[in-house]
C-alpha cells in the first residue's frame, strides 16, 4: 500500500554535468494532468555544457510544473511534482480491475487527480433501539469527487489569474488538450490581455541602436571558463608554418581506400592523428595542475578535445584514448562527435575528461590565432587554413599547400623546450605523413 506521505513526490533539478550549479528549462514535455512513467523524459534543459532531456525517476500523474520555460533553476530545486498514488494503486490492483476502495487511504477513499474523493458509505446494518428513542437520521449522501483541474502550464495559470479568467470556463485548444495563452486571452475583457505593467521609459537614442541578449547556458559557461583559464594558467603560444602538401595528397588517397569507406577524411582527422602521436612521444605534456596540492598530475590516456562551433556556442566534446585509436576508428569517433555536437545532442559525460584540445580555425579561412586553454588541460593546438603559398621546395620557389600551427600551453606544466618539441613533432608528421597511417 502506498504511503500517503509519499503521494506527492518532487523531482529536483539534478546535476547533469560535473559540478554544474544551474540549468535553464528549454521546454516542458509534459503538462499538469499528464500520466508519466518511471524514466520518461519530462523536460529539456540547457546546462553550461549541453542540452539534455531529464527523465522523472517515478511514475504517476503530473500535479504541478514549478517553473515556466526559460527559467534558470539551481541544482537541487524542485521542478515538477508528481502524484504517485493513482499509479501505485493501479499497480496493486488485479489486471483489468479497478483498485479496491481502501487502496491507498485508511478511510477507503478513492484517489482522484487532486486530493481524494469522499469515503464510500458503510454497509447497511440494522440498528437496535430502545423504546422511546428517536429513529436515526437518514444517511447523508457522500459529496461527489472534485473535478480534475484544467490542464494548463504555470505561466498560463498565472496569466488567467491576472486577467480574472476562470480556467474551468476555457475551452482548451492545446495539442495535449491543455489551455493555451491564446485561449485565456480570448476570454479576457475585450478579448486581449491588458497591460498590467507600468509603461517602460522611452529608450534613449543610444539604447535604440542596441540589442541586448541574456548570456545563459553554454555561452555563459564558456565565458566563465575562458576568463578563469586566461587569468589562472600562464599561457605561452608558439607558432610554426609548415608545408602540408603531402598530407593533402594523402587525404585524397585515403578517401578512396576501402578501410576508410563511409568515413569523413579531412585535415582535422590527420591533424588529430599527428597531435596525439606527438603527445605520445612526449607524455610529460599530457598532464594537469592540481592547485590545492601543488602537484602535477600526469595522465595515462590522451583524451582529445575537439572544439566545435554550434548554434548554442562553443562545445569541446572529447575523444577518449585518442592516442591509441587506429586511423579508421579515430575518423569514426571524430565524425560522430562533431555531428552530435552541432545537432545539440552531446551528453554531458562526453564533455568531461579532456587532457589536450584541437581547434580547427582554418575552416573559417583564418591563418592562425592564440587559442586559450580549456580549463584543466595542458595544451591546445590550433590548425590554421591550408592554402597554396609560395614555398621553397627542392631549391625552387613553387606553390605548395601551407598552414600555420599554433600551440598554447600552461607554462606551469610545460616549459618552452617541451612545448617546442611537441609542436615541431606535430608539424613534422604533417609535412611527411607516412607515420600517420603506419603507426598504431
TIKEMAR-606620 format. One record per atom (N, C-alpha, C, O): residue in one letter; x, y, z. Coordinates in steps of 0.1 Angstrom, whole numbers, plus 5000, padded with zeros to 4 digits. Layout:
BEGIN
AXYZ;...
end
This chain:
BEGIN
X500949885000;X500050005000;X500950125000;X501950135007;X500550224992;X501450344991;X501250435003;X500150455008;X502350475008;X502450565019;X501850705015;X502450765006;X500850745021;X500250875017;X501150995019;X501051095011;X502150985028;X503051085030;X503951105017;X504551215015;X504050995010;X504950994998;X504151014985;X504650994974;X502851054987;X501951064975;X502551164965;X502651134953;X502751284970;X503251394961;X504751394962;X505351434972;X505351354951;X506851354951;X507451464942;X506951484931;X508451524947;X509151634939;X510351574932;X511151504938;X510451614920;X511651584912;X512551704911;X512051814906;X513751694917;X514551814918;X515551824906;X515951724901;X515951944903;X516951964892;X518251884896;X518951924906;X518651784888;X519851714891;X521051784885;X520951874877;X522251744890;X523451794885;X523751704873;X524351594874;X523351754861;X523551674849;X524951684843;X525251624833;X525851764849;X527151774845;X528051764857;X527651724867;X529351794855;X530251784866;X530451914873;X531052014869;X529751924885;X529852044893;X528952164888;X529252274892;X527952144879;X527152254874;X526352304886;X525852234895;X526052434885;X525252494896;X523852524892;X522952524901;X523552534879;X522152554875;X521952514860;X522852474854;X520652514856;X520352474842;X519152554838;X518352594847;X518952584826;X517852654820;X516852554814;X517152474806;X515552574818;X514452484813;X514152544799;X513552654798;X514452464789;X514152504775;X512752484771;X512052564766;X512252364774;X510852334771;X510352214780;X511052124783;X509052224783;X508452114790;X507852014780;X507352044770;X508051884784;X507551774775;X506251724781;X505651634774;X505751764792;X504551724799;X503851844804;X504351954804;X502551824807;X501751924813;X500951874825;X500851754826;X500451954834;X499751904846;X498551824841;X497851854832;X498451704848;X497351614844;X497851494835;X497251394834;X499051514829;X499651404821;X500151284830;X500651304841;X499951164825;X500451054832;X501951024827;X502251034815;X502851004836;X504250974833;X504650844839;X504250804849;X505650784832;X506250654836;X507550684842;X508250784840;X508050584850;X509350594856;X510450594845;X510450504836;X511250704844;X512250714834;X511850794821;X512550804812;X510550844821;X510050924810;X510651064810;X510551124821;X511151114799;X511651254799;X510451354801;X509451334795;X510651444810;X509651544813;X509951684809;X509051764807;X511251714807;X511651844802;X513051844796;X513851744798;X513251944788;X514651954782;X515252074788;X514652184789;X516552064793;X517252174799;X518552194792;X519152104786;X518952314793;X520352354787;X521252384799;X520952474807;X522252314800;X523252334811;X524352414805;X524352464793;X525352434813;X526552504809;X527352424798;X528252474792;X527052304797;X527852214788;X527052154777;X527552124766;X525752124778;X524952054768;X523452074770;X523052124781;X522652034760;X521252034761;X520851884763;X521151804755;X520051864774;X519651724777;X518251714781;X517651814785;X517651594780;X516351574785;X516451504798;X517251414800;X515551544808;X515551494821;X514451394823;X513351424821;X514751264827;X513751164829;X513351174844;X514151184853;X512051164846;X511551164860;X511751024866;X511550924859;X512251014879;X512550884884;X511450804891;X511650714899;X510150844889;X509050774894;X507850794885;X507850894877;X506850714887;X505650724878;X504450784886;X504450794898;X503550834878;X502350894884;X501650994875;X501750984863;X500951094881;X500251204873;X500951334877;X501051364888;X501251414866;X501851544869;X500851634876;X499751654871;X501351684887;X500451774895;X500751924893;X499952004892;X502151954892;X502452094890;X503852094884;X504752014886;X504052194875;X505352234870;X505752364877;X505052464877;X506852354884;X507252454893;X507852584887;X507952684893;X508352564874;X508952684868;X508452694853;X508152584847;X508452814847;X508052824833;X509252794824;X510352784829;X508952774812;X510052754802;X510852884802;X510352994802;X512152874801;X513052984801;X513653024814;X514553104815;X513152954825;X513652984838;X514952914840;X515152804836;X515952974848;X517152914852;X517052874866;X516652944875;X517252744868;X516952674881;X518252624887;X519052554880;X518452644900;X519552594907;X519452444909;X518352394911;X520652374909;X520652234911;X520052204925;X520452274935;X519252104926;X518652064939;X517252124941;X516652094951;X516852214933;X515552284934;X514452204928;X514652154917;X513252184934;X512152104928;X511652174915;X511452294915;X511452094905;X511052144892;X509652094888;X508952154880;X509251974894;X507951914890;X507451834902;X508251764909;X506151834904;X505551754914;X504651644908;X503851684899;X504851524912;X504051414906;X503251344917;X503751314928;X501951324914;X501051244923;X501251104919;X500751054909;X501951034928;X502250894926;X501250794930;X501350674927;X500250834938;X499250744943;X498350674933;X498150554933;X497850744923;X497050674913;X497750564906;X497150454904;X499050584902;X499750484895;X500050374905;X500050254901;X500350404917;X500650294927;X499450214930;X499550084931;X498250274930;X497050194933;X496750104921;X496349994923;X497050154909;X496850074897;X497749954897;X497349844893;X498949974901;X499949864901;X499549754911;X499849644909;X498849794923;X498449694933;X497249624929;X496949514934;X496449684920;X495149624916;X495349504906;X496349514899;X494449404906;X494449304895;X494349364882;X493749474880;X494749294871;X494649344858;X493249354854;X492349274858;X492949464846;X491549494841;X490549514853;X489349494851;X491049544865;X490149564876;X490449704882;X491649744882;X489449764887;X489649894894;X490249874908;X490049764914;X490949964913;X491549944926;X490449944937;X489450004935;X490749864947;X489749854958;X489549984965;X490450074964;X488450004971;X488050134977;X489050174988;X489250294990;X489650084994;X490550115005;X492050125001;X492950145009;X492350114988;X493650114983;X494250254984;X493750354978;X495250274992;X496050404993;X495550495003;X496150605005;X494450465010;X493950555021;X493250475032;X492450395028;X493650505044;X493050425055;X491550445056;X490850355062;X490950555051;X489550575052;X488850515040;X487550525038;X489550455031;X488950385019;X488550485008;X487650455000;X489150605008;X488750704998;X489450674985;X490650624985;X488850694974;X489350664961;X490250784956;X489750904956;X491450764951;X492350874947;X491850934934;X491450854925;X491851064933;X491551134921;X492751214917;X493751204923;X492551304907;X493751374902;X494351464913;X495651464914;X493551534920;X494051614931;X493251584944;X492051604943;X493851544954;X493151514967;X492451374966;X492851294958;X491451354974;X490751234975;X489251254973;X488751364975;X488551154968;X487151164967;X486551134981;X487351114991;X485251134982;X484651114995;X484750964999;X484850874990;X484750935012;X484750795016;X483450725012;X482450785014;X483450595008;X482250525004;X481450505017;X481950495028;X480150485015;X479250465026;X479450325032;X479750235024;X479350315045;X479550185051;X478350095048;X477250145045;X478549955048;X477449865046;X476249895055;X476449925067;X475049875050;X473849905058;X473749795069;X474049685067;X473349845081;X473349755093;X472149785101;X471949905105;X471349685105;X470149715113;X470649755127;X471349675134;X470149865132;X470549915145;X469449885155;X468249905152;X469849835167;X468849825178;X468549955184;X469450035186;X467349975187;X467050095195;X466050065206;X465149975204;X466150125216;X465250105228;X463950185225;X463950275217;X462950135232;X461650205231;X461850345236;X462450375246;X461250435228;X461250575232;X462450655226;X462450775227;X463350585220;X464450655214;X464150695200;X463450625193;X464550815196;X464250855182;X464950775172;X466050715174;X464350765160;X464850695149;X466150765144;X466150885145;X467150695139;X468350755134;X468050845122;X467150815114;X468850945121;X468651035109;X469050965096;X469750865096;X468451005086;X468750945073;X470150965069;X470751065072;X470750865063;X472150875059;X472450985050;X471651025041;X473651045052;X474051165044;X474651115031;X475551025032;X474251165020;X474851115007;X476251185006;X476451305008;X477251095002;X478551145000;X478651254989;X477951234979;X479451354991;X479651454981;X480451394969;X481351314971;X480151444957;X480851394946;X482351434946;X482651544952;X483151364940;X484651394939;X484851534932;X484051564922;X485751604936;X486051734930;X486551714916;X487351614913;X486151794906;X486651774892;X488151794891;X488751874899;X488751734881;X490151754879;X490451894875;X489651964869;X491651944878;X492052074874;X492152084859;X492651984853;X491852194853;X492052214839;X493552204836;X494352244844;X493952154825;X495352144821;X495852274816;X495352324806;X496852324822;X497452454818;X498852464825;X499052424836;X499852524817;X501152534823;X501152654833;X500252734832;X502152654842;X502152754852;X502052904847;X501352984852;X502752934836;X502653074830;X501253104826;X500753214828;X500553004821;X499153024816;X498253044828;X497353124828;X498452964839;X497652984851;X497853124857;X496953184861;X499153164857;X499453304862;X498753404854;X498153504859;X498753394841;X498053484832;X496553494835;X495953594835;X495953374836;X494553364839;X494153434852;X493153504853;X495053424862;X494853484875;X494853634873;X494053714879;X495853684866;X496053824863;X494853884856;X494353994859;X494253814847;X493153864839;X491753834845;X490753874840;X491753754856;X490453724862;X489653624854;X488453624854;X490353534847;X489653434838;X489653304846;X490653254851;X488453244846;X488253114853;X488653004843;X488052984832;X489652924846;X490152824837;X489152714834;X489152654824;X488252694844;X487252594842;X486252634830;X485652544825;X486252764827;X485352804816;X485952814803;X485352854793;X487252784802;X488052794790;X488052664782;X488252554788;X487852674769;X487852564760;X489252544755;X489852634749;X489952434759;X491352424756;X491552384741;X490752314735;X492652444735;X492952414721;X494452364720;X494952344708;X495152344731;X496552294730;X496652154725;X495652084724;X497852114721;X498051984714;X497751864723;X497351764719;X497851884737;X497551784746;X496251804753;X496051744764;X495351884748;X494151924755;X494352024766;X493552034774;X495452094765;X495752194775;X495352334771;X495152354759;X495252424780;X494752554778;X496052644774;X497052634781;X495952714764;X497052804759;X496852944763;X495752984768;X497853024761;X497753164764;X496653234756;X495953314761;X496553194743;X495553254734;X494153214739;X493253304738;X493953094745;X492653054750;X492253154761;X491153194762;X493253184770;X492953264782;X492653404777;X491753474782;X493553454768;X493353594764;X492053614756;X491553724756;X491553514750;X490353524742;X489153554752;X488153614747;X489253504764;X488153524774;X488353644783;X487453674791;X489453714781;X489753834789;X488753944784;X488353944772;X488454044792;X487654154788;X488254224776;X489454264776;X487454234766;X487954294753;X488754194744;X489154224733;X488854074749;X489553964741;X491053974740;X491653914732;X491654064748;X493054074748;X493654104761;X492854154770;X494854074763;X495454094777;X495754244779;X496454304771;X495254294791;X495554434794;X497054454798;X497654354802;X497454564796;X498854594800;X498854614815;X498454714821;X499454514822;X499454514837;X500754574843;X500854584855;X501654614834;X502954664839;X502954814836;X502354864826;X503754894844;X503855034841;X504555054828;X505354974823;X504255164821;X504855194808;X506355204810;X506855284818;X507155144801;X508555144802;X509055284798;X508455354790;X510155324804;X510755454800;X511155464785;X511555354780;X510955574779;X511355584765;X512855554763;X513655614771;X513255474753;X514655434752;X515455564747;X514955644739;X516655564752;X517555674747;X517955644733;X517755534728;X518555744727;X518955724713;X520055614712;X520055544702;X520855604722;X521955504722;X521355364724;X521755274717;X520355354733;X519655224735;X518955174723;X518755054721;X518355274715;X517655234703;X518455164693;X517955094684;X519755184694;X520655124684;X521254994690;X522254934684;X520854944701;X521354824707;X520354714708;X519154734708;X520954594708;X520154474711;X520854394722;X522054364721;X520154374733;X520854304745;X520354164745;X519154134745;X521254074747;X521053924746;X521453864760;X522653874763;X520553804768;X521053744780;X522053634777;X521853554768;X523053634786;X524153534784;X523753414794;X523753424806;X523453304788;X523053184795;X523653064790;X524353064779;X523452944797;X523852814792;X525352814788;X526252844795;X525552764776;X526952734771;X527752854770;X528952854774;X527152964765;X527953084763;X528453144777;X529553194778;X527553144786;X527953194800;X529053104805;X529953154811;X528952974804;X529952884810;X531252904802;X532352894809;X531152924789;X532452944781;X533153064786;X534353074787;X532353174788;X532953304792;X533653284805;X534753334807;X532953224815;X533553204828;X534853114827;X535853154833;X534753014819;X535952924818;X537052984812;X538252974816;X536853064801;X537953134794;X538653244803;X539853254803;X537753314810;X538353414819;X539153344830;X540253384833;X538653234836;X539353164846;X540653114841;X541753114848;X540653054829;X541852994823;X542853104820;X544053084823;X542453214814;X543353314809;X544053384821;X545253424820;X543353394833;X543953454844;X544453364855;X544853404866;X544453234852;X544953134861;X546253064856;X547253064862;X546153014844;X547252944838;X548053044830;X547553114821;X549353044832;X550253134824;X550453074810;X551052974808;X549853144800;X549853094787;X551053134779;X551653244781;X551553034772;X552653064762;X552153004749;X551552894748;X552253084738;X551853034724;X553053044715;X553653144714;X553252934708;X554252924698;X553652884684;X552652824684;X554352934674;X553852914660;X554852844651;X556052864653;X554352774642;X555252714631;X554452704618;X553252664618;X555052744607;X554452734594;X555052614587;X556252604587;X554152534581;X554652404576;X554052374562;X552852404560;X554752314554;X554352264541;X553552134543;X554152034547;X552252134540;X551452004542;X550951954529;X549951894529;X551751974518;X551251924505;X551151774505;X550151724500;X552051704511;X551951554512;X550751514520;X550151414516;X550451584530;X549251544538;X547951564530;X547151474531;X547951664522;X546751684514;X546651574503;X545551534499;X547751534498;X547751424488;X547351294495;X546551214489;X547751274507;X547351154515;X545851154518;X545251044517;X545351264520;X543851274522;X543151234510;X542151154511;X543551274498;X542951224486;X543051074484;X542051014480;X544151014488;X544250864487;X543450794497;X542850694494;X543350854509;X542550784520;X541150784517;X540350694520;X540650884510;X539250894506;X538850784497;X537650744497;X539750724490;X539450614481;X539850474487;X539650374480;X540450474499;X540850354505;X539650274511;X538850334517;X539650144509;X538450064514;X538350074529;X537150074534;X539450084537;X539350094551;X538650224556;X538150224567;X538650324547;X538050454551;X536750474545;X536250594546;X536150374539;X534850394532;X533750434542;X533650384553;X533050534538;X531950584547;X532450674558;X531650724566;X533750704559;X534250784569;X534750924564;X535150934552;X534551024572;X534951154567;X536451174569;X537051154580;X537151204558;X538651224559;X538951364555;X538551414544;X539651434563;X540051574560;X541251614569;X541751534576;X541651744568;X542751794575;X542551774591;X543551754598;X541351784596;X541151774610;X541551634615;X542151624625;X541251534607;X541551394611;X543051374612;X543551324622;X543751414602;X545251394602;X545951484612;X546951454617;X545451604614;X545951694624;X545751634638;X546651634646;X544651574640;X544351504653;X545351384655;X545851364666;X545551314644;X546451204644;X547851244647;X548551184656;X548351344641;X549651394643;X549851454657;X550951424663;X548951524662;X549051584675;X549051474686;X549851484695;X548251374685;X548251274695;X549451184695;X549951144705;X550051164683;X551351094682;X552451174688;X553351124694;X552451304686;X553451394692;X553351394707;X554351394714;X552151394712;X551951384727;X552351254732;X552951244743;X552151144725;X552651014729;X554151014730;X554750944739;X554851084721;X556251084721;X556751164733;X557851144738;X555951254738;X556351344749;X555251344759;X554551444761;X555151234767;X553951214776;X553951314787;X552951324794;X555051384790;X555051484801;X554051594799;X553651654808;X553751624786;X552851734783;X551351694786;X550551784788;X551151564787;X549751514790;X549451514805;X549451414811;X549251634810;X549151654825;X548251764828;X547751834820;X547951774841;X547151884846;X547851934859;X548651874865;X547352054864;X547952124875;X546952114887;X545852164885;X547352054898;X546552054910;X546952164919;X547952164926;X546152274919;X546452394926;X546452364941;X547252424948;X545452294946;X545252264960;X546452194966;X546952234977;X546952094959;X548052014964;X549452054959;X550452004963;X549352154949;X550652194943;X551352074937;X552552054940;X550652004928;X551251884922;X550951884907;X549851944903;X551751824899;X551551804885;X550951654884;X551551564889;X549851644877;X549151514876;X549351464862;X548751524852;X550151364860;X550351304847;X549251214843;X548751134852;X548751224831;X547651144826;X548151024817;X548951044809;X547550904819;X548050794812;X547350794798;X548050744788;X546150834797;X545450834784;X545350974778;X545251074785;X545450984765;X545351114758;X543851124754;X543451064744;X543151204761;X541751234758;X541751364750;X541951474756;X541451354737;X541551474728;X540251544727;X539251494722;X540251674732;X539051754730;X539051814716;X540151854711;X537851824710;X537751884697;X536852004698;X535651994701;X537352124696;X536552244698;X535552254686;X535952254674;X534252264689;X533252264678;X532352384680;X531752404691;X532152454669;X531252574670;X529852524667;X529652454657;X528952554676;X527552504675;X526652624676;X527052734680;X525352614672;X524452724674;X524252774688;X523852884691;X524652684698;X524552724712;X525852774718;X525852814729;X526852784710;X528152824714;X529252724712;X529052624706;X530352744719;X531552654717;X531352534726;X531252554738;X531452424721;X531552294729;X532852224726;X533452234715;X533352154736;X534652074734;X534351934738;X534751894749;X533651854730;X533551714733;X534851644732;X535751684725;X534951524738;X536251454740;X536251324733;X535251244735;X537251294726;X537551154721;X538451084731;X539651124733;X537950984738;X538650924748;X539750834742;X539550764732;X540950834749;X542050744745;X542350764730;X542650664723;X542350884725;X542650914711;X544050864707;X544250834695;X544950864716;X546350834712;X546550684708;X547550654702;X545650594712;X545750454708;X544650404699;X544550284697;X544050494692;X542950454682;X543650444669;X544550514665;X543150344661;X543550334647;X543050454639;X542050524644;X543550474627;X543050594619;X541550574616;X540850674617;X541150464611;X539650444608;X538850474621;X537750534620;X539250414632;X538550434645;X538450584649;X537450634653;X539650654647;X539650794651;X538750874642;X538050964646;X538750834629;X537850904619;X536350894623;X535650984622;X535950764627;X534550744631;X534250824643;X533150884644;X535150824653;X534850894666;X534751044663;X533851104669;X535651104655;X535551244652;X534251284645;X533651384648;X533951204635;X532651234628;X531451234637;X530651324636;X531351124645;X530151114654;X530151234664;X529151294667;X531351264669;X531451364680;X531051504674;X530351574681;X531651544663;X531351674657;X529851684653;X529251784655;X529351574646;X527951574642;X526951594654;X526051674653;X527251514664;X526351524676;X526451654683;X525451704687;X527651714683;X527751854689;X526951954682;X526352034688;X527051954668;X526352054660;X524852034661;X524152134659;X524451914663;X522951894665;X522451914679;X521251904681;X523451954688;X523051984702;X522651854710;X521851864719;X523151744706;X522851614713;X524051564721;X523951444726;X525051644724;X526151594731;X525851574746;X525351664752;X525951444751;X525751424765;X526851494774;X527951504770;X526451534786;X527451604795;X528751514797;X529851564798;X528551384797;X529651294800;X530751304789;X531951284792;X530251334777;X531251344766;X532051474766;X532951494757;X531751564775;X532451694776;X533451704787;X533951804790;X533651584794;X534551584805;X535751504802;X535751414794;X536851534810;X538051444810;X539051474799;X539951394798;X538951584792;X539951614782;X541251644788;X541351694799;X542351604781;X543751644785;X544451744776;X545151824781;X544151734763;X544651834753;X543451854743;X542551774742;X543551964736;X542452004727;X543052044714;X544152104713;X542252024703;X542552064690;X541352154685;X540252114686;X541752264679;X540752354673;X541052384659;X542252424656;X540152374650;X540352394635;X539852524631;X538752534626;X540652634633;X540152764629;X540352784614;X539852884609;X541052694608;X541252714593;X539952694585;X539852744574;X538952634591;X537652624583;X537052754581;X536152774573;X537452854589;X536852994587;X537753084579;X537553204577;X538853024573;X539753094565;X540753174573;X541353274568;X540953144586;X541853214595;X543253144594;X543353024595;X544253234593;X545653174592;X546053124605;X546653014605;X545953194616;X546453144629;X545753224640;X545053324637;X546053194653;X545553264664;X546253224677;X547153134676;X545853274688;X546453234701;X545353174709;X544653244717;X545153044708;X543952984715;X544152984730;X545352974735;X543052984737;X543052984752;X542852844756;X542052764751;X543552794766;X543452664771;X542152634777;X541452714783;X541652504774;X540452454781;X540852434795;X541852374798;X540052484805;X540452474819;X540752324823;X540052234820;X541852314830;X542352174835;X543152104825;X543651994828;X543452164813;X544252094803;X545552164802;X545752274806;X546552094795;X547852144795;X548252214782;X549052304781;X547452184771;X547852234758;X546652234748;X545752154750;X546652324739;X545652334728;X546352374715;X547152464715;X546052294705;X546652324691;X545652384682;X544552324681;X545952494675;X545152554666;X545652524652;X546852544649;X544752464643;X545152444629;X544552554620;X543352574620;X545552624614;X545052734605;X544652694591;X544752574588;X544252784583;X543752754570;X544952694561;X546052734563;X544552604553;X545552544544;X545352594530;X544252584524;X546352664524;X546152734511;X547452734504;X548552724510;X547452744490;X548652754482;X549452884485;X548852994485;X550752864488;X551552974490;X552952954484;X553352844481;X553653064481;X555053044475;X555952974486;X555953024497;X556652874482;X557452794492;X558652744485;X558652704473;X559752754492;X561052694487;X560952544488;X560952494499;X560952474476;X560852334476;X561952284466;X561852304454;X562952204472;X563952144463;X564752254456;X565052244444;X564952364463;X565752474457;X565052574448;X565652664443;X563752554447;X562952644438;X561752694446;X561252624455;X561352814442;X560152874448;X558952824440;X558852864428;X558052744446;X556952684439;X555752704448;X555852714460;X554452694442;X553252694451;X553152564458;X553252454452;X552952564471;X552752444480;X551552474489;X551252584492;X550952364494;X549952374504;X550552394518;X551252314523;X550252514524;X550952554536;X549952594546;X548852644543;X550252564559;X549452604570;X550252654582;X551452624582;X549652714591;X550352764603;X549752694615;X548452694617;X550552634624;X550052574636;X550452664648;X551452724648;X549552674657;X549752744670;X549452654682;X548452604683;X550452644691;X550252564703;X550352654715;X551452714717;X549252664722;X549252734735;X549452624746;X548852514745;X550252654757;X550452554767;X550552634781;X550952744781;X550252554791;X550352604805;X551852604809;X552452494811;X552352724812;X553852724814;X554152674828;X555352654831;X553152654837;X553452584850;X553852434848;X554652384855;X553252384837;X553452234834;X554452214823;X555152114824;X554452304814;X555252284801;X556252394800;X555852514799;X557452364799;X558452464796;X558652484781;X558052404774;X559352584777;X559552614763;X560152494755;X559752474744;X561052424761;X561652314754;X560652204751;X560552154739;X559852164761;X558852064758;X557752104749;X557452034739;X557252224750;X556252274741;X556752284727;X556052254718;X558052334725;X558552344712;X558752204705;X558552194693;X559152104713;X559351974707;X557951914703;X557951844693;X556951934711;X555651874707;X555151944695;X554651884686;X555252074694;X554852154682;X555652114669;X555152094659;X556952104671;X557852064660;X557551924655;X557451894643;X557251824664;X556951694660;X555651684653;X555451614643;X554651764657;X553351764650;X553551824636;X552951764627;X554251924635;X554551984622;X555251884613;X554951874601;X556251814618;X557051724610;X556151604605;X556251564594;X555251564613;X554351454609;X553351494598;X553051424589;X552951624599;X552051674588;X552851704575;X552251704564;X554151734577;X554951764565;X555251624558;X555251624545;X555551524565;X555851394560;X554951294567;X555451234577;X553751264562;X552751194570;X552751044569;X551750984573;X553850984565;X553850834564;X553550774577;X552850674577;X554050824588;X553850764601;X552350774606;X551950704615;X551650864600;X550250884604;X549350764601;X548350734608;X549750684591;X549050564587;X549750434591;X549050324592;X551050444593;X551750314596;X551850294611;X552150174615;X551750394620;X551850374634;X550550354641;X549650434638;X550450254649;X549150234656;X548950334667;X547950334674;
end
